[in-house]
Amino acid sequence: MNRRSESITAAGKRFAVVLEQAEDGWLAYPEAINGVVIGQGDTAAEALEDLRSASSFHLDTFAPDTQPAFPSEPCPPPASA
């Protein structure tokens, strides 16, 4: 099984993510968000995008009870055009 570390931005914060290749696709999950949040897809990019969407929904819906269980970094402001 192929496994690597990545990061995503969800709900305005950056999270460390584990990305694993399984027999039938890819799984992605944050290293420590209170609650269960998993992304999946046929490709690594699809799994990360699914996790980004699921994490944003989870944190927006259940916050503040479900804040990250580890320090996350605030996202930098968008670059000026």
Jmol script that loads the backbone (N, CA, C; Angstrom):
load data "model"
ATOM      1  N   MET A   1       0.848  -1.177   0.000  1.00  0.00           N
ATOM      2  CA  MET A   1       0.000   0.000   0.000  1.00  0.00           C
ATOM      3  C   MET A   1       0.894   1.241   0.000  1.00  0.00           C
ATOM      4  N   ASN A   2       0.593   2.154  -0.881  1.00  0.00           N
ATOM      5  CA  ASN A   2       1.305   3.415  -0.993  1.00  0.00           C
ATOM      6  C   ASN A   2       0.717   4.395   0.023  1.00  0.00           C
ATOM      7  N   ARG A   3       1.564   5.032   0.839  1.00  0.00           N
ATOM      8  CA  ARG A   3       1.092   5.971   1.860  1.00  0.00           C
ATOM      9  C   ARG A   3       2.019   7.179   1.888  1.00  0.00           C
ATOM     10  N   ARG A   4       1.410   8.375   1.966  1.00  0.00           N
ATOM     11  CA  ARG A   4       2.228   9.581   2.058  1.00  0.00           C
ATOM     12  C   ARG A   4       1.485  10.672   2.815  1.00  0.00           C
ATOM     13  N   SER A   5       2.230  11.672   3.230  1.00  0.00           N
ATOM     14  CA  SER A   5       1.659  12.815   3.947  1.00  0.00           C
ATOM     15  C   SER A   5       1.404  13.945   2.968  1.00  0.00           C
ATOM     16  N   GLU A   6       0.309  14.636   3.165  1.00  0.00           N
ATOM     17  CA  GLU A   6      -0.089  15.794   2.380  1.00  0.00           C
ATOM     18  C   GLU A   6      -0.652  16.823   3.333  1.00  0.00           C
ATOM     19  N   SER A   7      -1.164  17.902   2.807  1.00  0.00           N
ATOM     20  CA  SER A   7      -1.913  18.853   3.615  1.00  0.00           C
ATOM     21  C   SER A   7      -3.042  19.424   2.764  1.00  0.00           C
ATOM     22  N   ILE A   8      -4.099  19.836   3.441  1.00  0.00           N
ATOM     23  CA  ILE A   8      -5.236  20.466   2.770  1.00  0.00           C
ATOM     24  C   ILE A   8      -5.618  21.712   3.549  1.00  0.00           C
ATOM     25  N   THR A   9      -6.375  22.561   2.914  1.00  0.00           N
ATOM     26  CA  THR A   9      -6.976  23.703   3.578  1.00  0.00           C
ATOM     27  C   THR A   9      -8.479  23.470   3.602  1.00  0.00           C
ATOM     28  N   ALA A  10      -9.046  23.528   4.798  1.00  0.00           N
ATOM     29  CA  ALA A  10     -10.489  23.342   4.969  1.00  0.00           C
ATOM     30  C   ALA A  10     -10.953  24.252   6.093  1.00  0.00           C
ATOM     31  N   ALA A  11     -12.077  24.895   5.906  1.00  0.00           N
ATOM     32  CA  ALA A  11     -12.654  25.794   6.906  1.00  0.00           C
ATOM     33  C   ALA A  11     -11.640  26.841   7.352  1.00  0.00           C
ATOM     34  N   GLY A  12     -10.825  27.308   6.405  1.00  0.00           N
ATOM     35  CA  GLY A  12      -9.888  28.389   6.695  1.00  0.00           C
ATOM     36  C   GLY A  12      -8.631  27.989   7.443  1.00  0.00           C
ATOM     37  N   LYS A  13      -8.367  26.677   7.580  1.00  0.00           N
ATOM     38  CA  LYS A  13      -7.169  26.219   8.290  1.00  0.00           C
ATOM     39  C   LYS A  13      -6.484  25.127   7.489  1.00  0.00           C
ATOM     40  N   ARG A  14      -5.184  24.988   7.717  1.00  0.00           N
ATOM     41  CA  ARG A  14      -4.413  23.957   7.035  1.00  0.00           C
ATOM     42  C   ARG A  14      -4.271  22.754   7.958  1.00  0.00           C
ATOM     43  N   PHE A  15      -4.488  21.556   7.385  1.00  0.00           N
ATOM     44  CA  PHE A  15      -4.435  20.321   8.146  1.00  0.00           C
ATOM     45  C   PHE A  15      -3.472  19.334   7.511  1.00  0.00           C
ATOM     46  N   ALA A  16      -2.738  18.611   8.350  1.00  0.00           N
ATOM     47  CA  ALA A  16      -1.918  17.503   7.886  1.00  0.00           C
ATOM     48  C   ALA A  16      -2.853  16.339   7.553  1.00  0.00           C
ATOM     49  N   VAL A  17      -2.545  15.639   6.468  1.00  0.00           N
ATOM     50  CA  VAL A  17      -3.404  14.589   5.950  1.00  0.00           C
ATOM     51  C   VAL A  17      -2.568  13.358   5.629  1.00  0.00           C
ATOM     52  N   VAL A  18      -3.150  12.186   5.847  1.00  0.00           N
ATOM     53  CA  VAL A  18      -2.560  10.928   5.403  1.00  0.00           C
ATOM     54  C   VAL A  18      -3.314  10.516   4.142  1.00  0.00           C
ATOM     55  N   LEU A  19      -2.561  10.187   3.112  1.00  0.00           N
ATOM     56  CA  LEU A  19      -3.129   9.765   1.832  1.00  0.00           C
ATOM     57  C   LEU A  19      -2.634   8.347   1.569  1.00  0.00           C
ATOM     58  N   GLU A  20      -3.569   7.403   1.379  1.00  0.00           N
ATOM     59  CA  GLU A  20      -3.214   5.999   1.192  1.00  0.00           C
ATOM     60  C   GLU A  20      -3.850   5.442  -0.075  1.00  0.00           C
ATOM     61  N   GLN A  21      -3.049   4.683  -0.804  1.00  0.00           N
ATOM     62  CA  GLN A  21      -3.586   3.989  -1.967  1.00  0.00           C
ATOM     63  C   GLN A  21      -4.059   2.611  -1.523  1.00  0.00           C
ATOM     64  N   ALA A  22      -5.320   2.318  -1.782  1.00  0.00           N
ATOM     65  CA  ALA A  22      -5.901   1.023  -1.447  1.00  0.00           C
ATOM     66  C   ALA A  22      -6.068   0.229  -2.749  1.00  0.00           C
ATOM     67  N   GLU A  23      -6.554  -0.978  -2.642  1.00  0.00           N
ATOM     68  CA  GLU A  23      -6.738  -1.810  -3.831  1.00  0.00           C
ATOM     69  C   GLU A  23      -7.724  -1.210  -4.826  1.00  0.00           C
ATOM     70  N   ASP A  24      -8.723  -0.503  -4.315  1.00  0.00           N
ATOM     71  CA  ASP A  24      -9.777   0.007  -5.193  1.00  0.00           C
ATOM     72  C   ASP A  24      -9.836   1.523  -5.271  1.00  0.00           C
ATOM     73  N   GLY A  25      -8.753   2.211  -4.962  1.00  0.00           N
ATOM     74  CA  GLY A  25      -8.725   3.668  -5.058  1.00  0.00           C
ATOM     75  C   GLY A  25      -7.856   4.281  -3.989  1.00  0.00           C
ATOM     76  N   TRP A  26      -8.163   5.513  -3.632  1.00  0.00           N
ATOM     77  CA  TRP A  26      -7.365   6.268  -2.655  1.00  0.00           C
ATOM     78  C   TRP A  26      -8.233   6.699  -1.488  1.00  0.00           C
ATOM     79  N   LEU A  27      -7.642   6.757  -0.297  1.00  0.00           N
ATOM     80  CA  LEU A  27      -8.282   7.262   0.912  1.00  0.00           C
ATOM     81  C   LEU A  27      -7.456   8.406   1.450  1.00  0.00           C
ATOM     82  N   ALA A  28      -8.114   9.407   1.999  1.00  0.00           N
ATOM     83  CA  ALA A  28      -7.431  10.536   2.625  1.00  0.00           C
ATOM     84  C   ALA A  28      -8.138  10.841   3.932  1.00  0.00           C
ATOM     85  N   TYR A  29      -7.344  11.096   4.972  1.00  0.00           N
ATOM     86  CA  TYR A  29      -7.948  11.449   6.251  1.00  0.00           C
ATOM     87  C   TYR A  29      -7.002  12.357   7.023  1.00  0.00           C
ATOM     88  N   PRO A  30      -7.570  13.306   7.785  1.00  0.00           N
ATOM     89  CA  PRO A  30      -6.741  14.197   8.585  1.00  0.00           C
ATOM     90  C   PRO A  30      -6.124  13.421   9.736  1.00  0.00           C
ATOM     91  N   GLU A  31      -4.940  13.839  10.137  1.00  0.00           N
ATOM     92  CA  GLU A  31      -4.266  13.134  11.225  1.00  0.00           C
ATOM     93  C   GLU A  31      -5.009  13.264  12.536  1.00  0.00           C
ATOM     94  N   ALA A  32      -5.724  14.374  12.751  1.00  0.00           N
ATOM     95  CA  ALA A  32      -6.418  14.520  14.029  1.00  0.00           C
ATOM     96  C   ALA A  32      -7.459  15.625  13.993  1.00  0.00           C
ATOM     97  N   ILE A  33      -8.627  15.301  13.489  1.00  0.00           N
ATOM     98  CA  ILE A  33      -9.799  16.166  13.663  1.00  0.00           C
ATOM     99  C   ILE A  33     -10.737  15.357  14.533  1.00  0.00           C
ATOM    100  N   ASN A  34     -11.260  15.972  15.569  1.00  0.00           N
ATOM    101  CA  ASN A  34     -12.218  15.256  16.419  1.00  0.00           C
ATOM    102  C   ASN A  34     -13.424  14.867  15.575  1.00  0.00           C
ATOM    103  N   GLY A  35     -13.731  13.598  15.555  1.00  0.00           N
ATOM    104  CA  GLY A  35     -14.787  13.084  14.707  1.00  0.00           C
ATOM    105  C   GLY A  35     -14.161  12.331  13.548  1.00  0.00           C
ATOM    106  N   VAL A  36     -14.977  11.656  12.792  1.00  0.00           N
ATOM    107  CA  VAL A  36     -14.472  10.850  11.679  1.00  0.00           C
ATOM    108  C   VAL A  36     -14.732  11.587  10.377  1.00  0.00           C
ATOM    109  N   VAL A  37     -13.663  11.859   9.648  1.00  0.00           N
ATOM    110  CA  VAL A  37     -13.764  12.522   8.358  1.00  0.00           C
ATOM    111  C   VAL A  37     -12.815  11.790   7.411  1.00  0.00           C
ATOM    112  N   ILE A  38     -13.354  11.247   6.322  1.00  0.00           N
ATOM    113  CA  ILE A  38     -12.549  10.502   5.354  1.00  0.00           C
ATOM    114  C   ILE A  38     -12.944  10.944   3.955  1.00  0.00           C
ATOM    115  N   GLY A  39     -11.945  11.061   3.083  1.00  0.00           N
ATOM    116  CA  GLY A  39     -12.201  11.324   1.673  1.00  0.00           C
ATOM    117  C   GLY A  39     -11.773  10.113   0.874  1.00  0.00           C
ATOM    118  N   GLN A  40     -12.443   9.878  -0.251  1.00  0.00           N
ATOM    119  CA  GLN A  40     -12.051   8.770  -1.110  1.00  0.00           C
ATOM    120  C   GLN A  40     -12.200   9.168  -2.558  1.00  0.00           C
ATOM    121  N   GLY A  41     -11.482   8.462  -3.432  1.00  0.00           N
ATOM    122  CA  GLY A  41     -11.582   8.732  -4.849  1.00  0.00           C
ATOM    123  C   GLY A  41     -10.772   7.738  -5.655  1.00  0.00           C
ATOM    124  N   ASP A  42     -10.962   7.774  -6.957  1.00  0.00           N
ATOM    125  CA  ASP A  42     -10.204   6.894  -7.847  1.00  0.00           C
ATOM    126  C   ASP A  42      -8.749   7.336  -7.950  1.00  0.00           C
ATOM    127  N   THR A  43      -8.496   8.627  -7.731  1.00  0.00           N
ATOM    128  CA  THR A  43      -7.134   9.166  -7.777  1.00  0.00           C
ATOM    129  C   THR A  43      -6.831   9.861  -6.453  1.00  0.00           C
ATOM    130  N   ALA A  44      -5.551  10.126  -6.221  1.00  0.00           N
ATOM    131  CA  ALA A  44      -5.151  10.843  -5.009  1.00  0.00           C
ATOM    132  C   ALA A  44      -5.784  12.229  -4.987  1.00  0.00           C
ATOM    133  N   ALA A  45      -5.804  12.905  -6.120  1.00  0.00           N
ATOM    134  CA  ALA A  45      -6.391  14.249  -6.187  1.00  0.00           C
ATOM    135  C   ALA A  45      -7.888  14.224  -5.847  1.00  0.00           C
ATOM    136  N   GLU A  46      -8.613  13.214  -6.337  1.00  0.00           N
ATOM    137  CA  GLU A  46     -10.035  13.097  -6.019  1.00  0.00           C
ATOM    138  C   GLU A  46     -10.255  12.855  -4.530  1.00  0.00           C
ATOM    139  N   ALA A  47      -9.422  12.022  -3.926  1.00  0.00           N
ATOM    140  CA  ALA A  47      -9.551  11.743  -2.491  1.00  0.00           C
ATOM    141  C   ALA A  47      -9.277  12.995  -1.675  1.00  0.00           C
ATOM    142  N   LEU A  48      -8.268  13.776  -2.051  1.00  0.00           N
ATOM    143  CA  LEU A  48      -7.962  15.015  -1.325  1.00  0.00           C
ATOM    144  C   LEU A  48      -9.095  16.028  -1.466  1.00  0.00           C
ATOM    145  N   GLU A  49      -9.655  16.148  -2.664  1.00  0.00           N
ATOM    146  CA  GLU A  49     -10.766  17.089  -2.865  1.00  0.00           C
ATOM    147  C   GLU A  49     -11.997  16.646  -2.074  1.00  0.00           C
ATOM    148  N   ASP A  50     -12.272  15.346  -2.052  1.00  0.00           N
ATOM    149  CA  ASP A  50     -13.397  14.824  -1.274  1.00  0.00           C
ATOM    150  C   ASP A  50     -13.179  15.092   0.210  1.00  0.00           C
ATOM    151  N   LEU A  51     -11.954  14.904   0.683  1.00  0.00           N
ATOM    152  CA  LEU A  51     -11.644  15.181   2.092  1.00  0.00           C
ATOM    153  C   LEU A  51     -11.768  16.662   2.400  1.00  0.00           C
ATOM    154  N   ARG A  52     -11.319  17.522   1.498  1.00  0.00           N
ATOM    155  CA  ARG A  52     -11.430  18.971   1.706  1.00  0.00           C
ATOM    156  C   ARG A  52     -12.891  19.360   1.883  1.00  0.00           C
ATOM    157  N   SER A  53     -13.743  18.840   1.026  1.00  0.00           N
ATOM    158  CA  SER A  53     -15.168  19.148   1.100  1.00  0.00           C
ATOM    159  C   SER A  53     -15.787  18.597   2.390  1.00  0.00           C
ATOM    160  N   ALA A  54     -15.476  17.341   2.706  1.00  0.00           N
ATOM    161  CA  ALA A  54     -16.036  16.716   3.912  1.00  0.00           C
ATOM    162  C   ALA A  54     -15.547  17.410   5.179  1.00  0.00           C
ATOM    163  N   SER A  55     -14.274  17.790   5.210  1.00  0.00           N
ATOM    164  CA  SER A  55     -13.719  18.456   6.389  1.00  0.00           C
ATOM    165  C   SER A  55     -14.346  19.826   6.587  1.00  0.00           C
ATOM    166  N   SER A  56     -14.499  20.580   5.506  1.00  0.00           N
ATOM    167  CA  SER A  56     -15.134  21.897   5.611  1.00  0.00           C
ATOM    168  C   SER A  56     -16.555  21.773   6.139  1.00  0.00           C
ATOM    169  N   PHE A  57     -17.313  20.844   5.578  1.00  0.00           N
ATOM    170  CA  PHE A  57     -18.682  20.628   6.048  1.00  0.00           C
ATOM    171  C   PHE A  57     -18.689  20.234   7.520  1.00  0.00           C
ATOM    172  N   HIS A  58     -17.834  19.289   7.891  1.00  0.00           N
ATOM    173  CA  HIS A  58     -17.782  18.791   9.270  1.00  0.00           C
ATOM    174  C   HIS A  58     -17.456  19.911  10.251  1.00  0.00           C
ATOM    175  N   LEU A  59     -16.418  20.681   9.948  1.00  0.00           N
ATOM    176  CA  LEU A  59     -16.005  21.752  10.861  1.00  0.00           C
ATOM    177  C   LEU A  59     -17.026  22.886  10.907  1.00  0.00           C
ATOM    178  N   ASP A  60     -17.586  23.240   9.758  1.00  0.00           N
ATOM    179  CA  ASP A  60     -18.594  24.302   9.730  1.00  0.00           C
ATOM    180  C   ASP A  60     -19.869  23.886  10.458  1.00  0.00           C
ATOM    181  N   THR A  61     -20.233  22.628  10.357  1.00  0.00           N
ATOM    182  CA  THR A  61     -21.473  22.131  10.953  1.00  0.00           C
ATOM    183  C   THR A  61     -21.353  21.885  12.449  1.00  0.00           C
ATOM    184  N   PHE A  62     -20.247  21.309  12.877  1.00  0.00           N
ATOM    185  CA  PHE A  62     -20.121  20.871  14.259  1.00  0.00           C
ATOM    186  C   PHE A  62     -19.229  21.752  15.121  1.00  0.00           C
ATOM    187  N   ALA A  63     -18.609  22.774  14.549  1.00  0.00           N
ATOM    188  CA  ALA A  63     -17.764  23.681  15.337  1.00  0.00           C
ATOM    189  C   ALA A  63     -18.650  24.421  16.326  1.00  0.00           C
ATOM    190  N   PRO A  64     -18.207  24.800  17.501  1.00  0.00           N
ATOM    191  CA  PRO A  64     -16.833  24.656  17.990  1.00  0.00           C
ATOM    192  C   PRO A  64     -16.550  23.322  18.666  1.00  0.00           C
ATOM    193  N   ASP A  65     -17.526  22.419  18.752  1.00  0.00           N
ATOM    194  CA  ASP A  65     -17.309  21.156  19.445  1.00  0.00           C
ATOM    195  C   ASP A  65     -16.296  20.260  18.750  1.00  0.00           C
ATOM    196  N   THR A  66     -16.080  20.452  17.467  1.00  0.00           N
ATOM    197  CA  THR A  66     -15.219  19.565  16.697  1.00  0.00           C
ATOM    198  C   THR A  66     -14.061  20.346  16.106  1.00  0.00           C
ATOM    199  N   GLN A  67     -13.321  20.999  16.927  1.00  0.00           N
ATOM    200  CA  GLN A  67     -12.146  21.708  16.465  1.00  0.00           C
ATOM    201  C   GLN A  67     -10.988  20.739  16.294  1.00  0.00           C
ATOM    202  N   PRO A  68      -9.974  21.103  15.526  1.00  0.00           N
ATOM    203  CA  PRO A  68      -8.843  20.203  15.339  1.00  0.00           C
ATOM    204  C   PRO A  68      -8.236  19.794  16.672  1.00  0.00           C
ATOM    205  N   ALA A  69      -7.842  18.549  16.773  1.00  0.00           N
ATOM    206  CA  ALA A  69      -7.224  18.042  17.988  1.00  0.00           C
ATOM    207  C   ALA A  69      -5.723  18.313  17.999  1.00  0.00           C
ATOM    208  N   PHE A  70      -5.238  19.017  17.014  1.00  0.00           N
ATOM    209  CA  PHE A  70      -3.834  19.397  16.957  1.00  0.00           C
ATOM    210  C   PHE A  70      -3.774  20.815  16.413  1.00  0.00           C
ATOM    211  N   PRO A  71      -2.693  21.522  16.646  1.00  0.00           N
ATOM    212  CA  PRO A  71      -2.618  22.884  16.119  1.00  0.00           C
ATOM    213  C   PRO A  71      -2.666  22.879  14.600  1.00  0.00           C
ATOM    214  N   SER A  72      -3.443  23.759  14.046  1.00  0.00           N
ATOM    215  CA  SER A  72      -3.466  23.945  12.607  1.00  0.00           C
ATOM    216  C   SER A  72      -2.998  25.359  12.315  1.00  0.00           C
ATOM    217  N   GLU A  73      -2.602  25.589  11.097  1.00  0.00           N
ATOM    218  CA  GLU A  73      -2.088  26.897  10.718  1.00  0.00           C
ATOM    219  C   GLU A  73      -3.200  27.711  10.055  1.00  0.00           C
ATOM    220  N   PRO A  74      -3.355  28.984  10.439  1.00  0.00           N
ATOM    221  CA  PRO A  74      -4.329  29.790   9.701  1.00  0.00           C
ATOM    222  C   PRO A  74      -3.873  29.962   8.258  1.00  0.00           C
ATOM    223  N   CYS A  75      -4.811  30.001   7.349  1.00  0.00           N
ATOM    224  CA  CYS A  75      -4.465  30.213   5.947  1.00  0.00           C
ATOM    225  C   CYS A  75      -3.989  31.648   5.748  1.00  0.00           C
ATOM    226  N   PRO A  76      -2.982  31.823   4.909  1.00  0.00           N
ATOM    227  CA  PRO A  76      -2.558  33.191   4.614  1.00  0.00           C
ATOM    228  C   PRO A  76      -3.634  33.891   3.786  1.00  0.00           C
ATOM    229  N   PRO A  77      -3.685  35.220   3.863  1.00  0.00           N
ATOM    230  CA  PRO A  77      -4.678  35.926   3.057  1.00  0.00           C
ATOM    231  C   PRO A  77      -4.387  35.717   1.568  1.00  0.00           C
ATOM    232  N   PRO A  78      -5.405  35.794   0.722  1.00  0.00           N
ATOM    233  CA  PRO A  78      -5.181  35.617  -0.718  1.00  0.00           C
ATOM    234  C   PRO A  78      -4.221  36.679  -1.253  1.00  0.00           C
ATOM    235  N   ALA A  79      -3.407  36.286  -2.211  1.00  0.00           N
ATOM    236  CA  ALA A  79      -2.471  37.210  -2.840  1.00  0.00           C
ATOM    237  C   ALA A  79      -3.242  38.226  -3.672  1.00  0.00           C
ATOM    238  N   SER A  80      -2.766  39.436  -3.693  1.00  0.00           N
ATOM    239  CA  SER A  80      -3.410  40.465  -4.508  1.00  0.00           C
ATOM    240  C   SER A  80      -3.198  40.166  -5.978  1.00  0.00           C
ATOM    241  N   ALA A  81      -4.196  40.486  -6.763  1.00  0.00           N
ATOM    242  CA  ALA A  81      -4.098  40.201  -8.206  1.00  0.00           C
ATOM    243  C   ALA A  81      -3.221  41.163  -8.921  1.00  0.00           C
TER     244      ALA A  81
END
end "model"
wireframe off; spacefill off
backbone 0.3
color backbone group
